[in-house]
Amino acid sequence: MDKKQVLLQKIQENIKEYCDHYFDFSFNPENPKVHLHEPTTGSDEIYAAVETMLSTYTTMGKKVRAFEKQYADYTKTQYGVMSNSGSSANLLAVATLANPFTPDYLKPGDEVLVPALSWSTTIWPLIQHQLVPVLVDCDINDFNLDLNKLEEAISPKTRAIKLVHVYGNPCNMDAIMSLAKKYNLFVIEDCCEAMGSFYDGKPVGSFGDMGNFSFFFSHHISTLEGGISVTSNFDLAETMRILRAHGWSREADEHQKYVKMYPEIDPRFIFINVGYNLRPTEVNAAMGQHQLPKLDALIDNRRETAAFYLKQFAKYEEFFQFQRETPKGKHVWFGFPFILKDNTPFTVKEITTFIQAHHIETRPIIAGNMARHPALKMYPHRISSNLNNADIVMKKGFAIACHHAIDQNAREYIASIIDKFMQPYATQRNKKTKECYA
Ligand SMILES: Cc1ncc(COP(=O)(O)O)c(C=O)c1O
């Protein structure tokens, strides 16, 4: 082994020793705490990042390309275009559909259907491209787009659907793709909460024209920050590669075509479109290469935790409603949402304050109804029918952790705290039942 190899081995061993010692995210009964998220990355990913930095090849290159292929294979698509966040993946997908390189591209004023229960950067790229978001209500059972309201929302100006697989629960893609076919609509899947989710045995992200994923810290796997768009359409992938990096042709598969077309321009700097800089780094990709093979096992734990919660809290069905897994779908539980039913004798604030006082973190379900946030009010948009269910999710919903590191001790602790909060209400109910039989 040369000196370099010896040093790298020492670094690797030290990182492993550090992580073995300090990276324990299991539940500690002495100091009970349940964070909404814990790191999915460990010594393999940290060493891969450090080794990449030491190599000095850190800006987008071979590792990004390799990870794109690995991710496209996982999603059973042809191409992956990695970027620096899920929001950037969403931006690239919209920018590409609204780009003159795309046949019959989206034009200013065209309408795009989006769920009201979505994320800010599901919607903002539409506004940034002078498209008109049309907000559609969610179904109160699976939290995804209400399929009846979706069809009702279609107007002669509608050109696309940008859906979200909410909290990792896949949309009914049979229904959505047949609607898209009927009305000749583009489909972008925002899969940022749904990595590893399947519908009818097919990975989410592989149904629409493009599927976008996030590798932010809190997601199913992480590259720190990071995102990827997948597609099986070569032209869309190629335009995304061009728009991702300044609008130059350098990373396009067909770069040589442009070199021949513009012999008078330096081949390194041929700007063939109007682009951004949304590139990831080799460090992100190196981490992703180690993360992806772990994804399915990480998801298994999320599903086990969700199954535990559903069983445990079934006794409170009079008070809570839970998200229903889509038939034919594999839900990957980005978190575990609760909705307080009508006439529940306590508020979201009361229950979340109690839970949080016991060091169990909570949060809103995504950010509720995006139509109720101030930003959208400044820009043209349309609200189709009512958004009653998205309002319910916003006003009466909250979520707790359902991540890969929740172990049986954490599950039981959470169950015990919720039982403690529910005790007076459950007692009241028992009393009433007894009175009925008296
Ligand atoms: C539905 C949805 N879309 C997009 C994003 C943005 O991803 P990122 O944080 O990587 O930009 C998120 C973030 O959680 C999300 O939930």
PDBQT file of the ligand as one rigid body, heavy atoms in Angstrom, charges set to zero:
ROOT
HETATM    1  C1  LIG A 501     -43.738  17.565  -1.568  1.00  0.00    +0.000 C 
HETATM    2  C2  LIG A 501     -42.393  18.235  -1.477  1.00  0.00    +0.000 A 
HETATM    3  N1  LIG A 501     -41.875  18.799  -2.580  1.00  0.00    +0.000 NA
HETATM    4  C3  LIG A 501     -40.662  19.396  -2.563  1.00  0.00    +0.000 A 
HETATM    5  C4  LIG A 501     -39.905  19.465  -1.411  1.00  0.00    +0.000 A 
HETATM    6  C5  LIG A 501     -38.598  20.173  -1.431  1.00  0.00    +0.000 C 
HETATM    7  O1  LIG A 501     -37.468  19.361  -1.266  1.00  0.00    +0.000 OA
HETATM    8  P1  LIG A 501     -36.097  20.039  -0.805  1.00  0.00    +0.000 P 
HETATM    9  O2  LIG A 501     -36.195  20.345   0.629  1.00  0.00    +0.000 OA
HETATM   10  O3  LIG A 501     -35.052  18.990  -1.096  1.00  0.00    +0.000 OA
HETATM   11  O4  LIG A 501     -35.886  21.258  -1.618  1.00  0.00    +0.000 OA
HETATM   12  C6  LIG A 501     -40.407  18.908  -0.229  1.00  0.00    +0.000 A 
HETATM   13  C7  LIG A 501     -39.635  18.982   1.001  1.00  0.00    +0.000 C 
HETATM   14  O5  LIG A 501     -39.824  18.264   1.954  1.00  0.00    +0.000 OA
HETATM   15  C8  LIG A 501     -41.693  18.277  -0.257  1.00  0.00    +0.000 A 
HETATM   16  O6  LIG A 501     -42.242  17.747   0.848  1.00  0.00    +0.000 OA
ENDROOT
TORSDOF 0
